[in-house]
Amino acid sequence: MNEVRPKGGRMPAEWDTHDRTWMAWPANGYTLGETAREAREARTAWAAVANAIVPFEPVTMVVPKADVEIALEFLDERVNILTAKLDDAWMRDIGPTFVRTAGKTVSAVNWVFNGWGSQDWASWSSDNLIASKVAAATGVDVIASPLVNEGGGIHVNGAGTILLTETVQLDPGRNPDWTKKDVENELRRTLGVQRFVWLPRGLTRDYDEFGTRGHVDIVACFSDENTVLFHAQGNAEHPDFWISNEVRRILRELAKTWQKRDASGEPVGPPLRVIGIPAPEVLRDDDGWVDYSYINHYVCNGAVIMCSFDDANDETAARILRRAYPGRQIVPVDARAIFARGGGIHCITQQQPSA
């Protein structure tokens, strides 16, 4: 943990200006499914997200060569294609995390990816190469990191604060010999963050067979430097009820120390706003407790691509997001087919910030 490595930059907030969005096409394994119906459902869902983003900013979809013609049937003609082998389709996790470096250039942090903690159903020999291929296609420098990490496991406010969970970065299947201090030092080096907000875990469904073991991007996120949104499960029957309450408690404790103090002890700067977005009313699907979450939205240039679930709370979530991201269009996309495969809209997208 003491080896000297090149320093990274600072990870911009997601609402900062993008050059493009990166995605990966569902072409293999459980994400694509075992039947023609399941395959069409997956392709339709991934394409719906890409097609919702491309009116606002360029989108590049990574697609295996054998699937290019199929992908073109579903994708808006404005979506660019980059061919590469894939094991799976979760670009937030397999792609690079972009940072701004000295001279206002952009570099790509290449985490170690090992199938969400070497899970027995996962394969990642191709996916572990995607970050470097995306960086090469983009023409940016690569900052190599020894940390096993995924983009869905972190969320920043662009001003030095990061959200993360103990069950991801400290997962024995990911980083068995790392301490919190080790993780913080590496994230400080690569992402330029200084304040670390550790949440104990993720949502219940995320610990099922195809889960990530606690990604933060379905639990809480920043919507500006001083506003944090969290998943508020208000139904006490759902096992995420206590998780939501614990996240609320941690964030409210954070709010007490958010503002710096001047020489006279008066708070300086804006306070931290903590806002809950009510979970969808639906509690279960055919596989058990759902982890449907409006937190897992994606912010692109001029818009927020919102997860919708044909649920009574969709409009409530849209109103909250409209206030949280003033001046941006709220674009709902049905995310149920994505969540059925283990993630959401944020999980299948990765922003490339402008230099």
N, C-alpha and C positions, 0 to 999 in steps of 0.2 A: 504493500500500500504506500510505500515511501518513494517509489521510483519517480523520476522527473519526467513529466510529459508536457507537450506543448499546451499552452493555455488556450482556452476557448474564448468566447465572447459573451454577449448577453442575449438571452432568448427574448425576442420581442413578444408583447402580448398578442393574442390571437386577433384582436380587433385592429391591430396595426395593418398598414397597407400590404397587400400580397402581390407578388408577381404571378403566382398561379397556385392551384390546388393539385395535389397528387392523390391518386387512388390506385387500387389494384383490382383486377377483374376476378370474380369468383369462377374458378376453372377446375378445382379439384376438391376431393375430400368431403367432409361433412357440410362445409359451407355451400357447396354446389348441390349436395344431396344425392340420393340414390335413384330417383325417378325423374322422368321428363318433366312432370309437373313441378317437382321441387327445384329442378334446374332453372326452369322458366321463372319461377317465383324469385329465386336469388338474383338472376340476371336483371329482372325487371326492377327489383328493389335497388340494386347498386346503380343501375342506369338512371333511375328516377332521381337519385341524389346528384349524380354528375350532371344531368340535364337541368336540374334546378340551380346549380352553381354557375354553369357556363355562361348564362346571360350577364353575370356580374364580374367574372374574371376567367382567365384561361384555365382549362382543366387538362391534365395529362393522365391517361389511364394506362397502367402497366398491364399488358396482356400477353399471355403465351402465344407464340406464333400460330399454333394450331387453332386458337380461338378467335383470331382477329376478325374473320368474316362474321362469326356469330355475334361478337361484340358490336360490330358496326350496324347490325340489324336493330340493336336496342339503343345505341348512343346517338345523341345529337351530333350532327356532322361537324360541329365546331369543337368537339372533344378530340384532343390529340391522342395518338397511340404510341407507346414505347413498348417494344417487344422484349420479353424476358421470361424465364422460367419462374413459376410460382408454386409454393406449397399451399398458400392460403391467400386471403383477400383483405387483411386488416392493415391497411397502409399506415395508420397511426402508430402501429406497433412495430412493423417491419421496416418502415422507411426511416430516413434520417430526421433528426430534430435540428432545424435550422437556427443559427444564431447570427447576430451582427458582430463583426469583429472590427479591429482597428482599421481606420480609413473608410468606415461605412461600407465595407464589403460584407458579403454573406458567406458563412462556412456551414458545413453539415457535420453534426455530431453523429458518429456511428457507434451506437450502443451494441453490446453483445446481445443477440437474440437467441434464446434457446427453447422456443416453444412454450412460453409462459411458465417457466420453471420445470422444463423437461417432462411435461405431461405425457403419459404413455400413449395417448392417441395422436399426438402432434408429430409432424415432421417439419424440418426447418433448414435443410441443407441449401435450398434455393432462396428461401426467404431471408436467410442471414446474409445474403449477398446483395439484397435489393437496395439497402441504404447507399452502398458504394456505387451501385449502378445509377441510381437517381442523382447522386452527387456528380458523377461523371457526365451524365446527360445535361446537367445544369451548368457544369463548368466551374464548380466551386471547390475549394479546398475541403479536405476531410479531417476532422478532429476525432481520432480514435479514442474510445473509452473502454476500460476493462469492466465497467459496471454492466451487469445484466439488467436491462431496463427496457421499458416500452413507453412510447409516447403517451399512451392512455394512462400511464401510472403517474404522470406529473401534470401540473397546471400552474402557470405563472401569471402574475399581474403586470409583467413587463417593467416593474420598478423595484425588483429585488426580492419578492416574496414568492414562495413556491408551496403548493399543496401536494401532499403525497401520503401514502398509507404504509403502515408498518408491515402489513402482510404481503406487500409486493416487494419493495426494495430490500426488506430483511428476510425474505422467503428463503428457507434452506435450499430449495430447488433452484434458486437464482444466485444468491450471494451468501453462501453458507458461512463464510469467514469474515463478513463485513459487519461493522458496528454502525450505529447511527452516525457517529462522528466520521467514520470512513465514507459513508454515503454522502453526508453533507459536504465534506471536503471535495469529493469528486464533482458533485453538482455545482458547488461554488466555482470550481475550476472550469467546467465546461459551459455552464449556463449563466454564470455571473450572478447567481442568487445569493442573498445574505440572510434572509429570514425563512425558517423552515417550519411549516405548520403540519405536524404529523397527526394524521387521523388514524385511529386504531385498526380500521378494517373497511371493507367495501360492503356492498349490498349482498343479501343472502344468496340470491340466485347465482351470483358471480363465483360461488364456491362449489357449484355443481360441476358435472363432468367437463363441460366445455367452457367453463368460466376462466377468468384471469386471476382469481384469488385476490381480488380487491382493488381493481383500478379506480382511481380517484375521479376520473372524468365522467362517472355516472352518479357521483355522490355530491361533489361541490366544484364550483368554478368561479373565477372572477369575471365580472362583466365590465369593470373599469378598475383603475388602480386602487380604489377605496370602496369597492362594492363586491361582496361575495354572495353567490347564490348557492342554496343547498336543497337537496331532495328532501321534501317534507312529507313523509308517509304519516298520514293522520289517523289511519285505522289501526287500532290496537290489536286487531286480530293478525295483522301482517307482521312477520318477524323483523321487518325493516323498521318497525315503529320505534323500537328502542335505539336502533342505530341512528335514525334521524334525530332523536332527542339528544344522543351523545354528541353528534356532530354539531347540533345547535349550541350545546353547552360549550364545546371547545371553541367555536367561532365567536361566541359572545365573550368568553374569557380573553380571546385574542383582541377583541374590540377595546377592552379596557386598557391595553398597553399599546394600541396602534399608534396613537399620536405621541410625538416627541414633546418634551417639556422645555420651556425657555428658562432663563435664569431665575425667574420669579415663581416657577412651578406651574405656569399656565400652559395648557395644551396648545401645540402648534400644528397647523395644517388640518385638513378635513378628517373627520372621524371615519371609522369603518362601518359601513352599512351591511347588515346581515339580513338577507331576504330568503325566505323559504318559498319554493315553488311546489304547490300541492301535487302529490303523486296522482296519477290517473286513478279513477275510482275502481277500475277492474283490479282484482286481487290475485286471481289465478288464471292459468291456462291449462292445456292438457298435460303439461309437464310439471305443474306445481305453482309455487308462488312466483309471480312475475317480478322482474326488475325494471319494468317500464319506467323511464325517467326522462323528464324534460331537460334535465341538466346536460344531457348528452347531445346538445345542439352544436352546430358549426357556424362560426362567424366568418363571413367572407366579405369582400369589398361591397359595401352598400346593402348587405342583407344578412339575415340570420336564418339558416336552414334548420327548421325546428322539427323535432320528432313529434309526429301525431299518431294517435292510436284509436281514432274513431271513438273517443271517450268524452264524457261530459266535461272533463277538466281541460280539454284541448284549448278551448277559447280562454279560459282563465290563465293558462300558461302563456298563451300568445299575448295577452294584455300585459302580463308581468315582463315578458321579454321585450315588448315594445317600449316600456318605460325604462328598462335596463339598458337598452341599446337605442337611444333616441336617434332619429334620422335614418335608421336602417329598416328595410322592408322585411317583414316576418313571412317566411315562406315555409308552410307546413308540408312535410312529406311523410306519408305513411311508413312508419319504421318497424311495424310488427314483424315483418319477415326477417329483418336484420336482427332484431332482438331475439327471435326464435333461434338464431344461429350463434348467439353469444355476445352481441354487442349492439351498437347503435350508430347513428349518423356520424358522430364525432370519431368513432372508432375506425371508420373506413376512409377518413379524409386526413390529409396532412398539408398544412399551409407552408408555402415558401415565401417568406417576407421579402419585400423590396429592399434593395441595397440602399 
